[in-house]
Amino acid sequence: MTSLFDENGKNIPCTVIEAGPCVVTQVKTKEKDGYEAIQIAYDDKKDKHTGKAMAGHFAKASVTPKKVVREFTRFESGHQKQYGDVLTVEIFVEGEYIDVVGQSKGKGFQGVVKRYNFRGVNDATHGQHNRMRAPGSIGASSYPSRVFKGMRMGGRTGNSRVKVINLQILKIIPEKNLIIVKGAVPGPKGSYVIVERWS
């Protein structure tokens, strides 16, 4: 993340996203595929790292192999995208609001204090030994004689699909295909995200 200063001198935390150029690699229609969608690809990769099937797919669209391929079924009505069309940050407008979807940082196996903000025992003087961050009781005895599904316990944390909504575009730098949004987006530095415009 970084920060910008507004006209009043207020420091605003923001994130820089490289949004494009993205190339249209497939256009799906109701007649041929049963539904309408466009497939776009981003970030070049070497031919030797591309499988034959995907190499043929990119060759059909006359584009170089890409690392990321995503399909979108929701788009503006009356779109006329064709194979090889390029999408850049110019489709966005400064001041508008967007949603960003990404994969959150993985934190591995975590206990209940970090995962669910449990308080822990916190009273070390009353016979507690090595129990400060323990989850405590997880169920009754004779009834129901089992642990209910969904019980909050230790487990894998993070590394899940996260959508952050209502992020305002503060600035667009078209020559470098950068958009600067207010606030944070999910995932570590250098990760791939999906930027969704409000319809």
C-alpha positions in Angstrom: 0.0 0.0 0.0 0.9 3.6 -0.3 -0.8 7.0 0.4 -1.9 10.1 -1.4 -2.7 13.6 -0.1 -6.0 15.2 -1.1 -6.7 18.9 -1.7 -7.2 19.4 2.1 -3.8 17.9 3.0 -5.4 14.7 4.4 -3.3 11.5 4.0 -5.4 8.8 2.3 -4.2 5.2 2.4 -4.5 3.6 -1.0 -3.5 0.6 -3.2 -1.9 0.7 -6.6 -3.4 -1.9 -9.1 -2.0 -2.6 -12.5 -5.2 -3.2 -14.5 -4.2 -4.2 -18.0 -3.7 -4.4 -20.8 -6.1 -7.3 -20.9 -6.8 -9.1 -24.2 -10.0 -10.8 -25.3 -9.2 -14.4 -26.0 -12.7 -15.8 -26.5 -16.2 -14.5 -27.1 -19.0 -16.9 -26.2 -22.5 -16.6 -27.7 -25.9 -18.1 -26.9 -26.1 -19.8 -30.3 -22.8 -21.6 -30.0 -22.1 -22.0 -26.3 -25.5 -21.6 -24.7 -24.7 -18.3 -22.8 -23.0 -15.0 -23.4 -19.5 -14.3 -22.0 -16.2 -12.9 -22.8 -12.8 -14.4 -21.8 -9.9 -12.1 -21.1 -6.3 -12.8 -20.4 -3.5 -10.9 -18.7 0.3 -11.0 -18.2 2.6 -12.5 -20.8 4.4 -15.8 -20.2 6.9 -17.8 -22.2 5.9 -20.3 -24.9 7.8 -23.1 -23.2 5.6 -22.7 -20.1 2.4 -23.0 -22.1 0.6 -26.3 -22.8 -0.4 -27.2 -26.4 -4.1 -26.8 -25.8 -3.7 -23.3 -24.3 -1.2 -22.4 -27.0 -3.7 -23.2 -29.7 -6.4 -21.3 -27.8 -4.2 -18.2 -27.7 -3.2 -18.6 -31.4 -6.8 -18.6 -32.4 -7.1 -15.1 -30.9 -3.7 -14.1 -32.4 -2.3 -13.2 -28.9 0.8 -14.2 -27.1 0.4 -16.8 -24.2 -0.9 -15.3 -21.0 -0.6 -16.3 -17.3 -4.1 -15.5 -16.2 -7.4 -16.3 -18.0 -10.8 -15.3 -16.6 -14.3 -15.4 -18.0 -17.0 -12.8 -17.3 -20.7 -13.3 -17.9 -21.8 -9.9 -16.6 -20.9 -6.9 -18.8 -22.5 -3.8 -20.2 -25.3 -4.3 -22.6 -24.5 -3.8 -26.3 -20.9 -4.8 -25.9 -19.2 -5.7 -29.2 -15.9 -7.3 -28.2 -14.0 -9.3 -30.7 -11.0 -11.6 -30.6 -7.8 -9.7 -29.8 -9.5 -6.6 -28.5 -7.5 -4.9 -25.7 -9.1 -3.6 -22.5 -7.1 -0.9 -20.6 -7.7 1.3 -17.6 -9.5 3.8 -19.8 -12.7 1.9 -19.2 -12.6 3.3 -15.6 -13.3 6.8 -14.4 -11.8 8.6 -11.5 -14.1 8.9 -8.6 -16.2 5.8 -9.4 -16.6 2.9 -7.0 -15.4 -0.7 -7.8 -15.2 -4.1 -6.1 -12.0 -6.1 -5.9 -11.9 -9.9 -5.6 -8.7 -11.7 -4.6 -7.2 -14.6 -2.7 -6.4 -13.5 0.9 -3.0 -14.2 2.5 -2.7 -17.7 3.9 -1.8 -17.9 7.6 -1.6 -21.7 8.0 -3.1 -23.6 11.0 -4.1 -21.2 13.7 -5.7 -21.4 17.1 -9.0 -20.0 18.2 -7.5 -16.8 19.6 -6.1 -15.7 16.3 -8.7 -17.3 14.1 -11.9 -16.2 16.0 -10.6 -13.6 18.5 -11.3 -15.8 21.5 -10.3 -14.2 24.8 -8.6 -17.2 26.3 -8.5 -18.0 30.0 -6.6 -14.8 31.1 -6.7 -15.8 34.7 -3.4 -17.6 35.4 -3.8 -17.7 39.2 -6.6 -20.1 39.4 -5.1 -23.5 38.6 -4.3 -22.7 35.0 -1.2 -24.1 33.4 -0.5 -23.8 29.7 -4.2 -23.0 29.1 -4.2 -19.3 28.3 -5.2 -19.7 24.6 -7.2 -22.9 24.8 -10.7 -23.0 23.2 -12.4 -24.4 26.3 -15.5 -26.7 26.3 -16.8 -27.7 22.9 -20.0 -29.6 23.8 -22.2 -31.3 26.5 -21.9 -34.9 27.7 -24.9 -37.2 27.6 -26.9 -34.9 25.3 -26.2 -34.3 22.4 -23.2 -36.6 22.8 -21.6 -35.0 19.8 -20.0 -31.8 18.7 -22.3 -29.6 16.5 -21.2 -28.8 13.0 -19.7 -25.3 12.6 -18.1 -25.2 16.1 -15.4 -22.6 16.1 -12.1 -24.4 16.6 -8.5 -24.1 15.4 -7.9 -24.7 11.7 -6.6 -23.3 8.5 -6.9 -19.5 8.3 -6.8 -17.3 5.2 -6.1 -18.4 1.7 -9.7 -17.9 0.7 -11.6 -15.8 -1.9 -12.3 -12.4 -0.5 -14.3 -9.6 -2.1 -13.8 -6.0 -0.9 -16.6 -3.7 -2.0 -17.0 0.1 -2.4 -13.4 1.1 -3.2 -13.2 4.5 -4.7 -10.8 5.2 -7.6 -8.6 8.1 -6.6 -6.4 8.4 -9.6 -5.8 6.7 -13.0 -2.4 6.7 -14.7 -3.3 5.5 -18.3 0.3 5.5 -19.6 1.2 2.8 -17.1 -2.2 1.1 -16.8 -2.4 1.9 -13.1 -5.4 2.6 -11.0 -5.0 3.9 -7.4 -7.9 2.9 -5.1 -8.7 4.1 -1.7 -8.2 1.4 1.0 -6.8 -2.1 0.9 -7.3 -5.1 -1.4 -7.0 -8.8 -0.5 -3.9 -10.7 -1.2 -0.1 -10.2 -0.9 2.0 -7.9 -3.1 2.1 -9.1 -6.7 -1.0 -11.2 -6.6 -3.7 -11.2 -9.2 -7.1 -9.6 -8.5 -10.4 -9.1 -10.4 -11.7 -5.5 -10.6 -15.4 -5.3 -11.0 -17.3 -2.1 -12.0 -20.7 -1.3 -10.6 -23.4 -1.9 -13.2 
